[in-house]
Amino acid sequence: MHWPVDDYQEEGIRQTNFLGHNVIKYHRTVANIINTVIESGFSIQQISEPKPSEEIIEKYAEMKDELRRPIFIMISAVK
């Protein structure tokens, strides 16, 4: 039970399986994402890394694994 973070510093297109579907994703480092927002003239207001609620974990036990690492980052910014 692990989530590979191989080649984290190598940004670009990656193919993966997500919810049973082959998808193309565009990997970026957290530093690249945040610095791009700042360099584009935005002021960061808040950063969030959502996680499943206790109710969701009770309903879908497999979602407990989502607490092991961040799956999304959300950035609130204004220009």
C-alpha positions in Angstrom: 0.0 0.0 0.0 1.9 3.0 -1.3 1.6 5.8 -3.7 4.7 6.2 -5.8 6.2 9.6 -6.1 8.9 8.5 -8.6 10.6 11.2 -10.6 8.8 14.0 -8.6 11.2 16.7 -10.0 10.6 15.6 -13.6 7.6 17.6 -14.7 5.4 16.9 -17.7 2.8 14.5 -19.2 2.2 11.2 -17.4 -0.2 8.4 -18.1 -1.9 6.7 -15.2 -5.0 4.7 -14.2 -7.5 6.8 -12.2 -10.8 5.2 -11.0 -10.5 2.5 -13.5 -9.7 4.7 -16.5 -6.5 5.4 -18.3 -5.9 9.2 -18.1 -3.2 11.7 -19.1 -2.1 14.0 -16.3 0.3 16.9 -16.2 2.6 16.6 -13.2 4.0 19.8 -11.7 5.9 20.2 -8.4 4.1 22.1 -5.7 6.8 24.9 -5.9 6.1 25.3 -9.6 2.4 25.5 -9.1 2.6 28.1 -6.3 5.4 30.1 -8.0 3.5 30.3 -11.2 0.5 31.7 -9.4 2.7 34.3 -7.7 4.6 35.2 -10.9 1.2 35.6 -12.7 0.4 38.5 -10.4 -1.9 36.7 -8.0 -2.0 37.0 -4.3 -2.5 33.7 -2.5 -5.3 33.8 0.0 -5.5 30.2 1.1 -4.2 26.7 0.3 -6.2 23.6 1.0 -5.5 19.9 0.8 -9.0 18.3 1.0 -9.5 15.0 2.7 -12.5 12.6 3.0 -14.9 13.3 5.9 -15.5 10.8 8.6 -18.9 10.1 7.1 -17.4 9.2 3.7 -14.7 7.0 5.4 -17.5 5.1 7.3 -19.5 4.6 4.1 -16.5 3.8 1.9 -13.8 2.1 4.0 -11.2 2.2 1.2 -11.2 6.0 1.3 -9.2 5.8 4.6 -6.1 5.3 2.4 -6.7 8.9 1.1 -5.6 10.1 4.5 -2.1 8.8 3.9 -1.0 11.5 1.4 -2.4 14.6 -0.2 -4.3 13.9 -3.4 -5.3 17.4 -4.4 -4.1 20.9 -3.7 -6.5 23.9 -4.0 -5.2 27.4 -4.2 -7.4 30.5 -3.6 -5.9 33.6 -5.1 -6.9 37.1 -6.3 -5.4 39.4 -8.8 
